[in-house]
Amino acid sequence: MESSPMNRLSPDSLHQIFSSLPLRQIMICRSVCKFFNQLLTSQCFTEIISSRPPLNLLALRPPHHHHAANAHPYIHVYDPDEDQWFRFNLDFLPFRSPQPVASSSGLIYLWGDSVNSADSSKSLVACNPLTRQFKVLPQLGSAWSRHGSVLVDSANRVMVLTELAALYFSGRVVANQWLKFSSNLPSKPRSPVLMSCSVFALCDVGSPWRSQWKLFSCRLTNLTVTHTNWTCLERHEWGDIFDIIKRPRLLRGEGDSKLLMIGGLKSTFSLNPACSTILILRLDLESLEWEEAGRMPLDMYRGFQESSKFKVFGGGDRVYFSAKRMGKLAMWDLWGGWRWVDGVSGYGDGLCRGFVFEAKLTLMQ
């Protein structure tokens, strides 16, 4: 590389040349040699391309049997546009057993054990694996990592939500502190989503014998000193929308005005009915009207029908499904329909979970 004509070009000229490449090609060039890696990870180059559209990827959470300390931690990522799997190394983090749980605006949020700590306390960390930068959020007790759901919105406001309490961090309300509130929910929140300055969650208000799901929401502006003001969203026009879905889950829809609800489509209204397929419903948060967004093809659903448990994850215009002993993912694409995703490795029972990762080469503040 020392005798290469490229060395005769100034760094500014090289930055302009490489900035004309798509982000995906820039990431490939970074792995060619040490010179390219230093050039394309410099602060000057990162600032030039910081306004580029992100890569819309799927990041998988590590399987449970990988919770032990790993000398070379990484996150398994899928690129649906290229139909390729690859890894982002997390070895730049000074933490043991990092457990990614959420992502927003190019940052991945994860729980990590401090290398120097003898106890079991965990820290919530925000990092960008593309720029290999990170910051540690204010300390939390270990119980929050075991029982709390980590929610992040497009403004990188963070909430850790449980049935009894919620922690909220924006970095602006109170400098470098978490605000704590009573959740004030009727039951454990299911698949909560933070978007459009609101939190949405499903709660089971039924009996031990029969589930009855309701949709609750809370505006971030309604956070008070003692509790969160949750509202049950109900409309007469919705009819039996929650009665036809078995074990519903929520995901963020496309943009900030759509909410997805996914679950099995009940074949009858009996106590424990079988399902005929998996249904994706979409709620317009402005008009509060539901519509059907997708329905899993019957030949694809047969694999899930034989499994006792499956997971739903993703969001935006793509939703992913995994099931025990499946060995692959099912994917719904708003624009491309349904297809299988092969190549999932490291998950012995085939059951995996994940989240959308909008990869960007942006510097952390």
VEXBA-90950 format. One record per residue (C-alpha): x, y, z; chain. Coordinates in pm, 1 decimal, always signed. Layout:
N
X, Y, Z, A $
...
***
This chain:
365
+0.0, +0.0, +0.0, A $
+300.4, +230.8, +63.0, A $
+388.1, +242.3, -310.1, A $
+27.1, +281.3, -421.1, A $
-58.0, +593.9, -624.8, A $
-343.4, +644.2, -379.0, A $
-88.0, +761.3, -121.1, A $
-17.3, +1063.7, -339.9, A $
-372.4, +1191.8, -288.8, A $
-452.4, +1415.7, +3.6, A $
-690.9, +1292.1, +276.6, A $
-949.2, +1547.5, +160.4, A $
-937.9, +1409.3, -193.6, A $
-973.1, +1051.5, -67.7, A $
-1265.1, +1152.3, +151.4, A $
-1444.1, +1304.1, -146.8, A $
-1384.3, +991.7, -356.0, A $
-1509.0, +748.6, -94.6, A $
-1801.6, +970.2, +6.7, A $
-1953.9, +903.4, -337.4, A $
-1996.1, +534.3, -246.6, A $
-2311.0, +393.3, -87.3, A $
-2282.3, +324.8, +285.8, A $
-2284.6, -51.7, +226.0, A $
-1977.5, -23.4, -0.8, A $
-1801.3, +204.5, +247.1, A $
-1839.0, -63.4, +513.2, A $
-1683.9, -319.9, +278.2, A $
-1390.7, -89.5, +196.6, A $
-1317.2, -42.4, +568.2, A $
-1227.8, -411.7, +596.3, A $
-985.6, -410.2, +299.9, A $
-677.7, -287.3, +489.3, A $
-568.5, -86.6, +793.4, A $
-515.4, +228.1, +583.9, A $
-872.0, +223.1, +450.6, A $
-1009.4, +148.2, +796.0, A $
-830.3, +449.5, +948.9, A $
-930.9, +673.1, +658.3, A $
-1297.5, +573.9, +661.6, A $
-1341.1, +583.5, +1039.6, A $
-1185.8, +927.3, +1086.8, A $
-1397.8, +1201.5, +1239.6, A $
-1363.6, +1418.1, +927.8, A $
-1498.3, +1146.0, +696.2, A $
-1774.3, +1049.2, +938.6, A $
-1897.7, +1408.8, +948.1, A $
-1904.4, +1420.2, +565.5, A $
-2135.9, +1117.8, +533.3, A $
-2334.7, +1158.4, +856.9, A $
-2643.7, +1269.7, +662.2, A $
-2655.3, +951.2, +452.2, A $
-2972.5, +739.6, +475.3, A $
-2919.0, +446.6, +713.9, A $
-2900.9, +78.4, +628.3, A $
-3220.9, -87.3, +747.7, A $
-3092.8, -405.7, +909.3, A $
-3221.7, -672.4, +1145.2, A $
-3010.6, -732.9, +1457.5, A $
-3057.2, -1058.0, +1648.1, A $
-3034.8, -1076.9, +2024.1, A $
-2781.3, -1338.5, +2143.0, A $
-2924.4, -1680.3, +2233.5, A $
-2959.9, -1759.5, +2603.0, A $
-2673.0, -2009.6, +2599.4, A $
-2436.1, -1727.1, +2494.5, A $
-2487.5, -1533.2, +2817.7, A $
-2151.6, -1651.7, +2945.9, A $
-1854.7, -1418.5, +2900.8, A $
-1733.0, -1412.1, +2540.5, A $
-1380.6, -1296.7, +2455.6, A $
-1498.9, -1176.3, +2114.2, A $
-1858.4, -1052.2, +2151.3, A $
-2050.3, -961.2, +1838.6, A $
-2399.4, -893.9, +1713.6, A $
-2550.0, -1102.3, +1433.8, A $
-2707.2, -880.7, +1164.0, A $
-2917.8, -946.7, +852.9, A $
-2936.8, -718.6, +548.9, A $
-3276.7, -786.3, +383.0, A $
-3194.3, -582.6, +73.3, A $
-2887.1, -793.9, -2.4, A $
-3016.9, -1114.1, +163.1, A $
-2690.9, -1146.4, +356.7, A $
-2589.3, -1218.7, +717.2, A $
-2281.3, -1061.6, +878.0, A $
-2146.0, -958.7, +1217.1, A $
-2054.2, -637.9, +1395.5, A $
-1783.9, -686.3, +1657.3, A $
-1852.3, -547.7, +2003.6, A $
-1500.0, -607.6, +2135.3, A $
-1446.7, -231.2, +2174.3, A $
-1682.4, -234.0, +2475.7, A $
-1521.0, -270.3, +2821.9, A $
-1802.4, -495.9, +2941.2, A $
-1853.5, -866.3, +2990.1, A $
-2138.8, -1045.7, +2814.8, A $
-2301.1, -751.8, +2632.8, A $
-2670.5, -821.7, +2567.1, A $
-2819.2, -599.2, +2289.7, A $
-3187.2, -526.0, +2352.2, A $
-3293.7, -223.2, +2141.8, A $
-3185.1, +27.2, +1879.0, A $
-3271.5, +369.2, +1742.8, A $
-3108.8, +633.2, +1519.3, A $
-2795.4, +430.2, +1453.4, A $
-2733.2, +338.2, +1818.3, A $
-2764.5, -3.8, +1980.2, A $
-2862.3, -23.3, +2346.9, A $
-2733.6, -315.4, +2550.4, A $
-2686.0, -443.6, +2902.5, A $
-2326.2, -510.8, +3003.4, A $
-2145.8, -639.6, +3311.1, A $
-1856.2, -421.7, +3419.3, A $
-1522.0, -599.1, +3383.2, A $
-1397.7, -450.4, +3711.6, A $
-1713.9, -517.9, +3910.8, A $
-1732.9, -818.7, +4140.2, A $
-2110.3, -799.4, +4180.3, A $
-2384.4, -875.9, +3928.2, A $
-2483.9, -515.7, +3854.6, A $
-2538.4, -426.2, +3491.0, A $
-2502.0, -102.0, +3301.8, A $
-2721.3, +16.4, +3015.9, A $
-2492.1, +124.9, +2734.1, A $
-2555.6, +304.4, +2404.7, A $
-2306.6, +229.5, +2128.0, A $
-2249.9, +262.2, +1754.8, A $
-2072.6, -52.5, +1628.8, A $
-1986.4, +121.2, +1300.1, A $
-1786.8, +400.2, +1466.2, A $
-1696.2, +184.8, +1771.0, A $
-1806.3, +455.9, +2012.2, A $
-2014.1, +412.4, +2326.9, A $
-2148.0, +589.7, +2632.1, A $
-2275.5, +451.0, +2960.6, A $
-2614.1, +568.1, +3082.2, A $
-2663.7, +648.2, +3453.2, A $
-2635.0, +341.9, +3677.5, A $
-2936.7, +118.3, +3734.2, A $
-3002.1, -170.9, +3969.2, A $
-2961.5, -522.7, +3830.0, A $
-3335.2, -593.6, +3874.9, A $
-3415.0, -354.5, +3589.4, A $
-3207.6, -558.9, +3345.6, A $
-3389.4, -879.1, +3449.1, A $
-3746.7, -751.9, +3447.7, A $
-3756.8, -429.4, +3246.7, A $
-3828.7, -374.0, +2876.7, A $
-3591.5, -118.7, +2719.6, A $
-3771.4, +122.0, +2485.0, A $
-3602.7, +388.3, +2270.0, A $
-3756.4, +639.8, +2029.8, A $
-3613.3, +827.3, +1731.2, A $
-3492.9, +1108.3, +1960.7, A $
-3298.2, +852.3, +2168.8, A $
-3519.4, +900.6, +2471.9, A $
-3501.1, +583.9, +2680.1, A $
-3759.0, +415.0, +2901.2, A $
-3720.2, +98.1, +3106.3, A $
-4069.7, -30.5, +3174.8, A $
-4200.5, -295.8, +3415.3, A $
-4545.8, -377.2, +3550.3, A $
-4489.5, -173.1, +3865.9, A $
-4257.7, +110.1, +3765.5, A $
-4095.4, +296.2, +3478.2, A $
-3763.4, +475.4, +3441.1, A $
-3725.9, +755.1, +3186.9, A $
-3405.0, +918.1, +3061.4, A $
-3376.3, +1194.2, +2803.0, A $
-3056.5, +1365.4, +2915.0, A $
-3246.5, +1693.1, +2923.3, A $
-3523.4, +1683.1, +3187.5, A $
-3281.1, +1626.0, +3475.9, A $
-2914.1, +1616.2, +3377.7, A $
-2769.0, +1265.7, +3379.0, A $
-3048.6, +1117.3, +3592.0, A $
-3330.2, +868.5, +3549.9, A $
-3680.8, +979.0, +3642.1, A $
-3880.2, +708.7, +3821.3, A $
-4257.3, +668.9, +3806.2, A $
-4523.3, +422.6, +3910.5, A $
-4646.9, +235.9, +3601.7, A $
-5005.1, +220.5, +3726.2, A $
-5099.4, -52.6, +3474.7, A $
-5362.8, -323.6, +3530.7, A $
-5121.4, -605.0, +3439.3, A $
-4773.5, -670.8, +3304.0, A $
-4726.4, -466.4, +2982.5, A $
-4688.6, -683.2, +2672.8, A $
-4462.1, -578.7, +2383.4, A $
-4447.8, -206.1, +2473.7, A $
-4351.1, +40.9, +2199.2, A $
-4215.3, +395.7, +2236.5, A $
-4296.5, +620.2, +1939.1, A $
-4461.0, +951.8, +1851.7, A $
-4386.0, +1085.4, +2203.3, A $
-4607.6, +809.6, +2345.8, A $
-4573.4, +462.9, +2493.7, A $
-4811.9, +191.0, +2375.2, A $
-4858.9, -145.3, +2545.6, A $
-5103.2, -435.1, +2557.1, A $
-5241.4, -546.0, +2893.8, A $
-5449.7, -851.6, +2978.7, A $
-5751.6, -735.9, +3180.7, A $
-5932.7, -1070.6, +3158.4, A $
-5960.2, -1360.3, +3400.1, A $
-5717.6, -1647.6, +3474.4, A $
-5929.2, -1860.1, +3240.9, A $
-5975.9, -1622.2, +2948.2, A $
-5750.7, -1345.4, +2822.2, A $
-5895.0, -1006.6, +2731.7, A $
-5641.1, -773.0, +2574.3, A $
-5665.2, -394.4, +2579.2, A $
-5442.5, -129.1, +2422.8, A $
-5302.9, +134.0, +2660.8, A $
-5104.9, +448.2, +2584.3, A $
-4926.0, +720.9, +2775.9, A $
-4793.4, +1053.1, +2645.4, A $
-4441.7, +1138.8, +2757.8, A $
-4570.3, +1487.7, +2834.8, A $
-4811.7, +1327.9, +3085.8, A $
-4534.3, +1192.7, +3307.0, A $
-4583.2, +1324.0, +3658.3, A $
-4365.7, +1304.9, +3965.5, A $
-4543.6, +997.8, +4100.7, A $
-4696.0, +798.0, +3816.0, A $
-4759.8, +763.7, +3445.5, A $
-5105.3, +853.7, +3316.1, A $
-5208.5, +554.1, +3106.3, A $
-5520.2, +567.7, +2891.6, A $
-5707.6, +269.0, +2752.7, A $
-5757.9, +324.6, +2380.4, A $
-6103.8, +204.9, +2284.1, A $
-6342.5, +283.7, +2000.4, A $
-6689.0, +144.6, +1940.1, A $
-6596.8, +107.5, +1571.5, A $
-6318.2, -136.7, +1659.3, A $
-6572.9, -404.1, +1749.2, A $
-6411.1, -737.4, +1839.8, A $
-6066.9, -649.1, +1698.0, A $
-5888.2, -778.0, +2011.6, A $
-6102.8, -1091.7, +2033.4, A $
-6000.8, -1233.6, +1695.4, A $
-5625.8, -1218.6, +1771.2, A $
-5456.7, -1481.7, +1990.0, A $
-5150.1, -1371.8, +2191.7, A $
-5115.6, -1031.3, +2020.0, A $
-4788.7, -836.1, +2002.7, A $
-4717.7, -474.2, +1915.5, A $
-4448.6, -338.5, +1684.5, A $
-4374.3, +5.8, +1547.4, A $
-4516.2, +53.2, +1198.7, A $
-4378.4, +260.9, +913.8, A $
-4309.9, +622.1, +1006.0, A $
-4428.2, +758.7, +1340.6, A $
-4801.8, +731.3, +1276.3, A $
-4856.4, +355.6, +1236.3, A $
-4871.6, +82.8, +1501.4, A $
-4872.4, -287.4, +1413.0, A $
-5049.7, -563.4, +1607.4, A $
-4957.0, -921.5, +1518.3, A $
-5097.3, -1251.2, +1642.2, A $
-5271.4, -1572.5, +1551.6, A $
-5606.9, -1538.1, +1374.8, A $
-5857.6, -1733.8, +1583.9, A $
-6071.3, -1981.7, +1394.2, A $
-6351.8, -1962.8, +1654.1, A $
-6441.9, -1769.7, +1970.3, A $
-6411.5, -2077.6, +2192.9, A $
-6202.1, -2079.0, +2512.2, A $
-5878.4, -2210.8, +2356.1, A $
-5928.8, -2194.7, +1980.2, A $
-5688.8, -2304.7, +1709.4, A $
-5554.7, -2040.4, +1471.2, A $
-5591.7, -2045.8, +1094.8, A $
-5290.2, -1819.2, +1021.4, A $
-5092.3, -1520.3, +1154.2, A $
-5249.1, -1179.0, +1098.5, A $
-5082.5, -834.1, +1085.5, A $
-5312.6, -541.3, +1165.4, A $
-5215.2, -175.8, +1132.5, A $
-5350.6, +112.2, +1340.9, A $
-5336.2, +467.3, +1206.0, A $
-5258.3, +674.1, +1516.6, A $
-5406.6, +987.7, +1363.3, A $
-5745.2, +849.6, +1255.4, A $
-5744.3, +556.5, +1506.3, A $
-5861.8, +320.5, +1232.8, A $
-5745.3, -40.8, +1196.3, A $
-5675.4, -216.0, +868.5, A $
-5530.8, -551.1, +765.3, A $
-5167.2, -515.2, +656.6, A $
-5074.2, -876.7, +594.3, A $
-5176.9, -1240.2, +637.1, A $
-4924.0, -1524.5, +642.1, A $
-4970.7, -1768.8, +350.4, A $
-5108.2, -2104.1, +459.9, A $
-4811.1, -2307.1, +329.1, A $
-4575.7, -2086.8, +534.1, A $
-4799.6, -2096.1, +841.5, A $
-4789.6, -2476.6, +860.4, A $
-4437.8, -2459.4, +1005.2, A $
-4557.4, -2225.8, +1281.9, A $
-4872.8, -2427.3, +1339.2, A $
-4661.0, -2726.4, +1442.0, A $
-4452.4, -2519.7, +1685.6, A $
-4566.8, -2457.0, +2041.3, A $
-4395.5, -2116.2, +2055.9, A $
-4290.8, -1843.5, +1814.9, A $
-4148.0, -1489.9, +1834.3, A $
-4235.4, -1173.2, +1643.3, A $
-3987.2, -886.1, +1600.7, A $
-3876.6, -615.1, +1361.0, A $
-4092.0, -316.5, +1278.6, A $
-4138.6, -44.3, +1021.3, A $
-4212.0, -205.0, +685.6, A $
-4067.8, -549.5, +776.5, A $
-4178.6, -804.8, +1037.7, A $
-3989.3, -1125.6, +1118.2, A $
-4110.0, -1451.2, +1272.4, A $
-3912.4, -1735.1, +1433.8, A $
-4030.5, -2064.1, +1580.3, A $
-3880.9, -2359.1, +1763.6, A $
-3702.5, -2611.6, +1544.0, A $
-3768.2, -2395.5, +1236.7, A $
-3406.3, -2314.5, +1145.1, A $
-3508.3, -2009.0, +941.6, A $
-3711.6, -1690.8, +966.6, A $
-4031.8, -1588.7, +794.3, A $
-4036.7, -1227.5, +678.9, A $
-4323.1, -998.7, +582.9, A $
-4222.4, -702.5, +367.9, A $
-4476.5, -423.6, +315.4, A $
-4360.3, -387.1, -45.2, A $
-4234.8, -736.1, -126.9, A $
-4478.2, -967.9, +48.6, A $
-4376.5, -1286.2, +232.9, A $
-4057.8, -1492.2, +202.9, A $
-3824.4, -1718.4, +398.4, A $
-3489.1, -1600.7, +539.9, A $
-3226.9, -1876.1, +560.4, A $
-2885.1, -1876.7, +721.2, A $
-2976.9, -1822.5, +1088.2, A $
-2695.0, -1981.2, +1289.7, A $
-2613.2, -2024.3, +1657.8, A $
-2971.9, -2075.5, +1774.9, A $
-3002.3, -2438.7, +1872.8, A $
-3380.4, -2446.3, +1915.5, A $
-3441.6, -2210.5, +1622.9, A $
-3618.1, -1957.7, +1845.8, A $
-3458.0, -1613.9, +1817.8, A $
-3549.9, -1253.3, +1887.5, A $
-3431.1, -929.4, +1735.6, A $
-3490.4, -564.0, +1656.9, A $
-3449.9, -316.3, +1371.2, A $
-3104.5, -157.4, +1349.4, A $
-3077.7, +153.8, +1130.8, A $
-2700.5, +147.1, +1083.1, A $
-2539.6, +490.0, +1038.4, A $
-2186.1, +628.5, +1044.1, A $
-2260.3, +907.1, +1289.7, A $
-2053.5, +1028.8, +1582.0, A $
-2200.0, +1004.0, +1931.0, A $
-2251.1, +1324.6, +2123.8, A $
***
